[in-house]
Amino acid sequence: MTFKLEIEQETDGRWIADIPELPGALAYGETAADARARAQALALRVLADRLEHGEFDADLGTISFAAA
């Protein structure tokens, strides 16, 4: 399973990373790498929560993130 990761810099200098397929998986960071890492960690938490509550039944053998 591959998730698209969109990263851009805000006008105030912060970086924002978003994973559109997972509503709520959006994170800010001081650097692009920081924002990416935070969004990926949040995405894994969102997936774990969905699995625990029976809201997600996909095969999660491999999870990857691709920059958009």
N, C-alpha and C positions, 0 to 999 in steps of 0.2 A: 504494500500500500504506500503510495507516494502522495505527499501533500505539497501543494504549491505554496511557497513562502514569498510574500511580497514585502520588500523593504524600501523605505524612502526616508529622506531627511526632511524634518519639519522646518518651518521658517525660524523657529527659535533655536535651531541647532540640534535638537534631540532627534534620534532615529526611532522610527516606528516599524515594527514587523507584524504582519498580519497573515493568518492562514485562513483564507476565505471559506474553505470547506468546513471549518470548525468555528461556528459563531462563538464569539467570546475569546478566541485565541488571538489576542492582540496584545503586544507588549512594547514598551518604550525602553530605550537604553541610551547611554551617553555615546556609544559607538555602534556602528552597524553590527559588529560581531556580538556585542552585548544584547542588543535588541533581538537578534536572531536566536541566541541561546535562551533568552527568557521566553520567547514565543514557542520554541520547540519544547521546553520544559512544561509550559502551560498546556500545550497540545497533548502531551502525554498524560497530564493530569485529567484533562477533559475526556480523553479516550478511556482512561481507567474508571472514571466516574460513570461513564455510559455503560461500560461493561458490567460494573457492579450493580447497576440498576436495570440490566436487561434491555437497554436501549440500543445496543449495537451488537450485531452478530457476525461481523466480518472476520475473515481469517487474518489475524495480525502477526503472521509468521515473520514478516519483514516490514518495517516502517522506515521510510526515508523522507527527506525534505529536499525539494528542489527550488532553487532561487528562481523567481520569475523575471 
